[in-house]
Amino acid sequence: MNHPRYAVGIDLGTTHCALSYVDSEKSEGEQIVQALLLIPQLVSPGAVEARPLLPSFLYLPHRDEFRAGDLGLPWHTDATRIGGELARQQGMTTPIRLISSAKSWLCHPDIDRKAACLPAGAPAEIPQISPFDASVQFLAHLRDAWNGLHPYAPLHQQAVTVTVPASFDPAARELTAEAARAIGIEQLVLLEEPQAALYSWVNDSEGEWRQQVQVGDVILVVDVGGGTTDLSLIAVTENDGALELTRVAVGEHILLGGDNMDLALAYLLKTKLAHTGVELDRWQVQALTHGCRQAKETLLADATLAQVPVVVPSRGSRLIGGSIRTELTRAEIEASLIEGFFPAVAASARPVNRPRGALTKVGLPYAQDPAVTRHLAAFLARQAGATGDLAGFVAQHPDASFLRPTAVLFNGGVFKATPLQARVLEVLNQWLASESAPAARLLIARDLDLAVARGAAFHAHVRRHGGVRIRGGTSHSYYVGVESAMPAIPGMEPEIQALCVVPFGLEEGSPPVAPPQEFGLVVGEPVRFRFFGSSVRREDQVGDLLEEWNADELDEMAEIQTTLSTTTRKPGEVVAVQLQAAVTEVGTLELTAIPVDAGGEHWNVAFNTRGHQA
């Protein structure tokens, strides 16, 4: 790819996908010409419309469900899979054939994300596809829509940035990158969604952002989307007299978002129906959940509406006349979402973890505590010292119990409900007032549905043409486990130490880093690699070997079980090696073991496409 004309940003969202782009030939400096791709999609059988959002739903129709020609798009399509608006509508009446929340399944660490498992829980006669294939399908739709409008500038020849949650682990990032490669995009950059939202705010300000923030500000980005709650802290710093933005922390992966809220609303209406003598089965509740999603979005988009009807198909019937009707009111939404998901809590509050049942159905690992405000309190407390080493920042008072943001930017479709923004800001400012800190101010976002795509396109442009960049590198330090050599003791495993291989803030795509020590590597027989990550140990450097750590400092990641193949060594041989670690442009952690004796072999371990694999 030599000189792409367009910088393209793709928001591969849980609920919607969007594509924005910058025409570099018409943009100069901070005067950027940006546009949205209107995405052709089926909105009813035989009807195609171009819309700014592509709903992230796939419907797997029965072979006799539609007439020939009903599912045609401007490009060749697979009639066994419907995507977008029509998929969402069909899923409300036949949820057993609907795939939703594929992005949440893509980051599920306990499943094979390339195995056909969606729709989850569907009976054997319903076809299934993998979360990975669903992601490829959405990206392919965007590619075909783009190429149809830009036949002389195909998508694979442009500078493309795809967004991911800040909390996505290296495996989920690599899966997203592979999905992009599957549709022909080789030159790809991944960008954290909260950063994209802030880039969009910077771009929308048309250069005025420097008057709205100053050195020493800490911007809290609260991004609650369809599937995840993403928390990030971005500091306003200075370099040679110019303002810079530096990402200082991201939250842990929290599977909590609009999906949870839709389900809560569905159970609210299920209870309301039960009081009238109407009982719903499992699939009707799922249909009700999809109906609540649409009703919620309608109410949030139109402040003049007081209620929206919700229709649920009755058992054995797909006719409207045989359907169950109820309604969702604005008062019910605000009461359920505000008090259920954004309760007023103290700064000392922490997420509640209940004891889990020993047996459970395979499903998404949702957060056990639905209170976003409690997760926010825990995040800010963990990051109390995050800005301590930044130039221009005054050290926080030693009695500060949490890092104190000075500004807040909201992102995600959930916050189209302005009462939810008001509640979060109210709770945060109560925490700040309790420690005699100034109130945080609100940074106004222009479009919560499209901000991530717009920000990604802005980022793709400034990477090539210069402009404000958010610095920060990796959001975690990464460690590999090293077993100590000790005699076998019954009932006791060898002690484990944690070797820092990637320090906090290492820039993606930078040259490999190498610990100075030599280690023994077992080759030719089954072994396991244990990896750890930390968002709070910021001082550890490459080669630091931790003998002990607090439980809340390091989080163990999914281990890799593999056999390191060899053609020149004996099975079970311990080879003296030195390690190199690198983080790719798409955030994949790659570890390489190089023999000290300069033998021809070396071994690579990466967080790769099937969860983690060597």
N, C-alpha and C positions, 0 to 999 in steps of 0.2 A: 504494500500500500504506500504510494509515493506522496501525493498531495491531495488528500480527500477534501472535497469541497464542503462537506457537511459534517458537523459534530452532532452526534445522535445520542440522546439519553433515553434509556428504556427503564420504566418502572415495572418490574415483574411482580405485581402485587398479589396479596392473598385474595382480595376481593375484586380488584380491577387491574388491568394493565394499561399503560399509556406510553406514548412515544412523542418526544419533543425534539426539535433540532434547531441548530444555528447554521445559517448560511455564512460561511467564513468570507466569501467573496463580497458580501454586502456589509460586513461588520468590521469595525475599526475601533481599537481601544476598548473603552467601556460602553461604546455605542454598538450594542449587539442586536442583530436582527434575528429574532427567534419566532418559531411557529410550532403549532401542534399538528400532528398527523391525525386527520379524520379517518377512522378505521372502518372500512366496509365490513358489515357483519349481518347475519340473518337476524331480523327482529320479529319475524313471523314466517310461517311456511311460504316460500316463494317471494318474500319481500326482503330486500337488502337496503340498508341505510348506512351511511358513514357517520360515525359518532366519535367524540374525543376519547371515550373510555371503552375498553373491551372487557366486559365482565369475565373474571377468571373462573369460568365454569365450563365443564365439558359434559355433554349429554350423549349417552350411548343408546341410540334408538333401536327399537325392535324393527326387524326388516320390513314389516308391513305397516309401520306407523305413519309413514309419509308417502306421498305420491312421487312418482318420477319427476324430477325437475324442481321439487320443493326446496332442495337443499343446495342449489347452485350458488356459487360465489364467482367473482370476476376472475378467479384463477382455479386451477384444478384442485378439487377437494376430495377428501375421504368421507363418503356418505355414512360411514359407521361411527363418525364422531362429529358432533355439532359443538361449536364453541361460541361464546359471547352471549348476547342478549337472549336469543331464542333458547339456548341451553338453560339459562337461568329460569326462564318462564316455564319450560317443559319440566324442569326439576321440581317446581312447586306442586305439580300434579302427580308426577311419578318420581319421587325422590330416590327410589331404589336404583334408578339408572343415572343418577347425577353424581358427578365428581366435583367436589368443592374443597377449598382449603388445601390444594395440592402443594402449595408452598410450605405450609406447616408440616405436611408429611415429608417434604424434601429434607427437612432438618431434623427428622425423628431419628435419634441415634440408635434405637433398638430394633430397627427393621432394615431389610435389604431394600434400599430406596430405588433399585432398578427392577424389583420384582413386582409383578402385576398384583396389586392389592387394593385398588380403588375401582368402584365405590366400596368403602369399607363395610364389611358385614353383608354384602350382597349375596344372594343365593347362587348356586352353581350355574344356573342357566343364564345369568347375567354376565356378559363379558367384562373383563377387568383390565386395567393398564397400570403402569407404575407411576409414582410421583414424578420420576425423571421424565418419562414419556409425556406426561401431561404438561410439564414445563416446556419441553421441546415443542409441543403442539401450540402453545400460546406464542412462543417466540417465532415459530414458522408463520403463524397468522400475521404477526406484525411485519415480518420480512416480506411476505407476499403483498401485503397492503402497501408497504413502502415501495417495493419494486414496481408495482403497478402504476404508481404516480411518478416515480423517478426511474424510468427504464434505462437512462443513460448514466445513472449514478447508483448502481445497486448497493444494497446495504452492506455487503461484505467488503466493499471498497471504501467505506466511510470510517471515521473515528468514532467508535461505539463505546459508551459507558453503560453498564447495567448495574442497577442498584440492588443491594442486599441489606438485611437488617444488620445493624452494628454488632449484634450479638451472635450472628451466624458463626459457627465453628469452621475450622479449615475444611472439613469434609463437605459441609453444605456449600461453602464458597466454591470448592472445586467442582461439585456437581452442577452448580449454576454456570460456571465457566464451560464445562463440557457440553451442557445443553446449548449454549451459544455456539460452540464449535460445531455441534451437530447440524446447525442450520447454515453453516458456512462462515461464521464470524471467527476469524483467527486472531485478529489484533483487537484484544478486548481488555478493558479496565473495569474492575469492580469498585463500586463506591458505596460507602455506608449511607443508609437512607437518612439519618439525622443530618449528616453532613450535606447531603443533596438538598434537604429542606433549607438549611442555612445558606447554601449557595443561591438557591432560588430567592431567598429574602435579600441577599446582597445584590443580585441582578435586578430585582424589582425596584430597589431603592435608587437605581440609576446614578450611582456614585454617592448618594447621600448617606450610606451606611456609616461612613466615617464620622458623621455628625451625630449619629444616634448612639454610638458606643465609644468608649475610650479605653486606654491602657489600664489594666486592672479589673476590667469587667469580666465576669464569668457568666456565660450564656448557658442556661439549662435548656436543652431541647427535649421535649416530652412528645414522643411519637407513638401514638396508639392507633394501630391500623387494624386490619381485619383479623390478623392472627397473632400479632406480637405487640408487646410493650417494649419500646426501645428508649433507653435513657442515655443521654450523652452530655458531657460538659465540655464546652469550648471556650478557651480563654482568649481575650484580646491582648495581644502582646505587641512589641515594637522591635523593629529591626532597621537600623540606620535611619531613624526618624520616621519610618513608615509603619502604619498599623498592619499587624498580621493576625491571623486566627490560628490558634493551636489547640487541637483536640487533646484534652488531658485525661479523659476517662469515658468509658462506656459501661453500661450495666450488664448484668448477666442475662443469659437467654431466658426470657419470660414469655411463655406461651399463653398470652392473655390479651384479648382484644375484642374486636367486634363480633367474632364468632361466639365468644362466651356471652356477650351481651344479647345476641340474638336468641341464644338458647334460654337465657334467663327470661326474656320477654315471652318466649314460647311457653315456658312453664307457668308464667303468670296467666296467660290466656287459657292454658290447659285447665288450670284451677278454676278460672272464671266459667269455663264451659262445664266443668264437673258440677258446679253449683246449680246448673240448669238441667242436670241429668245426662249430659253428653260425655261419654268416655272415649278417649282416643287411644289407638294402638301405636306401636313403635314407629311405623312408617308414617302415620298421620302426624305424629309429633315432629318427625323430621320435615314433613311438608309444611307444618305450621311454623317451624323454625325458619325455613326459607321465606315463607310469607311474612314473618315478622321482620326479616332483614329488609325486604322491599318496603314494607310499611314504615319502618324506622327511617330508611333513607328518604322516603317521600316526605315524611313529617319534618325531618331535619332540613330538607331542601326548601320547604315552603312554610315560613313562619305563620302564615295566615290559617293553616289547617289546624283544627282541633282534634280530629280523629281520622283514621283511615280504615276502611273495611279490610278484613283478612278472611280469605276463603280457604277451606280445607276440604279435599275430596273425601266423600264418605266411603265406607268400605265397599269395594267391588264396583265403584262407580267413578267415572271420570267426567260425568256431565255436571255442569254448573247447577242444574236444577236439583241434583241429588247431593249437593255439597253442604257442608256445615259452614255457617257464617258467624263471624264475630267481628270485633273491631279493637284496634289499638289506639289509645288516646295519647295526646301529648303529655298530659299529667302523669299517665302510667309510665311513659318513657322516662320522664325526668325524675320521678320518684324512684323507679327501679334502678336506673343507671347511676344517679347521683349518690343515693344512700347505699346502694349495693356495691358499686365499683369505685366510688370516690368519697368514702366517708371522711368526716372531719376527725382526724386522729392527732395524737401528740407526735412531736419529732422523735420521741423515743420508741414509737410503735415499730413493730417488726412483723413480717408476714407470719401467719399462723400455719404450721404444718401439722396436719392431723395424722394419726396412725393409719396406714394404708392397709386394705384387705390383702390377705396373702394371695388370693386368686383374683385375677382381673381380666377383663376382655382386652384384646389388642385394640389400642386406640391412641389418640394423640396424648402426649404427656403434659396436659394442661397444668398451669400453676394451681396449686392447691388453695391458695388464698386469692380471692378475686379483687381484693382492695388495691387498686393502683397506688393510692396514697401511702399505704404501708410499704409497698415495694420501693416507692420513691424515698421514703424516710430511711430505709435500710441502705439504699444506694448512696445517698448524700453522706450518711454516717461513715460508710466504708471509705469515702473519698475525702475525708476531713483534711488530709495533708497534701492533696493532689497538686496544689498550685504553689507549694512551698519553695520550689527551686526555680520558679519562673521570674525572669527579670521584670522589674516594675511592679511586682506584687508585694503587698504588705503582708507579712505573716499573720495568719489568723490568731485571734486571742487564744491563749492556751486552754481556756475553758470551753472553747467552741466544740460542740458535740457533733457538728456536721459541716460540710463545706457549704458556704453561703453564696448562692447564685445572686447576681445583681440584675439579670434579665432572663426572660422566659420566652421561648419560641415554641408554639404548638404546631404539631403536624399530625396527619392521619385523619381519615374520614370521620372517626369518632368525635373529633373536636369541632366538626361542623355544628354540633350542638353547643352554642356559646355558653349556656349554663354550666357545662362541664369544664370549659376553660376557666370560667369565673370561680368554680369551686376549687380547682387545683391551685389557682393563684391565691385565693383566700386562705387555703390551708397552709401553703408555703409561707405566705407573709405572716401568718400567726406564728409559725416556727421561728421566723427571723425576728419578729418582735419580742418573742420570749427570750432571745439572747441579745436584745438591744441592737440588732443589726438593721440597716435600712431595708425598706420594702423593695422587692424585685419589681421591675417594670415589664410591661408586655410589649414584645416586638410583634408587629402586625404582619401576618402571612396573607398573601393575596388569594391563593386558591389551594385549599387543603387536599383536594383530589389530584391536582396536577403539579403540585410544588416539587415532588420528588423527580418526576420526569424532566421538568424544566431545569431544576438544579443540576441534574446529571448531564444535560446537554450543555449547560454553562460550563461545567467542570471539564467536559470533553474539549470544549473550545479553548479554555484558558490553559489547558495542558500543552496545547500546541502553539498558541499565539500570545501567551503571557497574560497575567492578571492575578487577582487575589487568589491565593490558595490556602486551604486549611492544612496546616502541618500536623504531624503527630505520629505517623508510622503505625506500628502494631499497637493495638489497644491492650495487649497482655504481654507479660514475660512468659516464655515457654521453657519447659524443663523436660529432660528425659531421665527416667529412673536408672540408677546404677546399683546393682546388688553388691553388697559387701561379701568378701570371701570369709566364710566362717564354717566351723564344723557343723554337721547335721545334728540338730537337737529335736527330739520328738515334740510335735505340736507347735513348732516355731519355724516360721519362714525366715529366710535371710533378711537382715535389715536392708532398707532401701534408702539411698540418698538421691537427691534431686540435683542434677547438673543443669545449670542455666545454659541453654544453647541459643536463645534469642532474647535479647534484652528488651525492656519496654521501650516503645517508640522507634524501633528499627524500621526504616523506610522500606516499603515494599519495592522489590526490584533492585535493591542495593546489592553490592557484592557479598558473597558468602562470608560468614564470620566463623571463626574456628577456636574452640577451647584449646588451651596449650597442653592439656594432659593427654596421656596415652591410656587406652582402655583395652580390655580383652573382649573380642566379639566372637560369639559362638556361631559357627556356620555348619551347614549341612544337616541340621536336625531341627525339629520344631522348637521355636523360641517365642517369647513375647516381649514387646516393647511397651513400657508404661510411660505415658506422657502426662504432664501437669501444666496448668496455666494459672497465672495470677494477674489480677487487675490492680493489686495494691502494693506489691513488692516492686517499686520503681527503681531502686538503687542497685539491684543485682546486675552483675555484668557477666559477659560470656566467660565461662570457665568456673564461675562460683559454684561450689559444691555444698549444698545444704544438707546438714546431718539431721536437723529437726526444724519444724515449723509449726505454727499454730493452725488449728483446723480451718479457720476462716481465711488463711493466707493463700493456700494453694488448692485448686480444684483439680481432681483427677479427671482426665479425659478418657474417651474410649481407647482401650489398649489395642495394639496390633499384634495379632498372632500370625506367624509366618515361618517359613523355612528359607533361610538365605542360601540360595543354590550356589554350588561351587564345582569347578571342574579340576581344580589343582590342589584342593585341600581334602583332608580326611573328614568324614562326617563326625561332627562333635568337636572338631579342632577349635581351639581358642586362638584367634588371630589378633596380634597387637595392631591396633588401629588408632588413627586420629580422626576426629569428627569435623565435619563442616556443616553449617546450617544456613539456609537461605529462605527468604520469604518472597514468593513470586509476586508479579504485578496483580494477580487475582487473589492474593492472600493465602496461598497454599504454603504450608511449612514443609520443606524438604530437608531431610537429614542424610548426609552421605558419610559412609565409613571408608577410609582410605588406608590400606595396609601400610604399616611403617616400613616393611621390607620392600616396598615399591613393587610388589607383585602386580600382575596385569589386571587382577580383578578388583573391583570395588563394589560396594553395596549401597543401594538407595532405599530409604524409607520415607514415604510421603503420605500425608493425609489425602487420600485419593478417592476415586469415584464410588467405591462400594463401602461406604462408611469410612473405614480406615484400612488401608491395605499396603503391604510392602511391594 
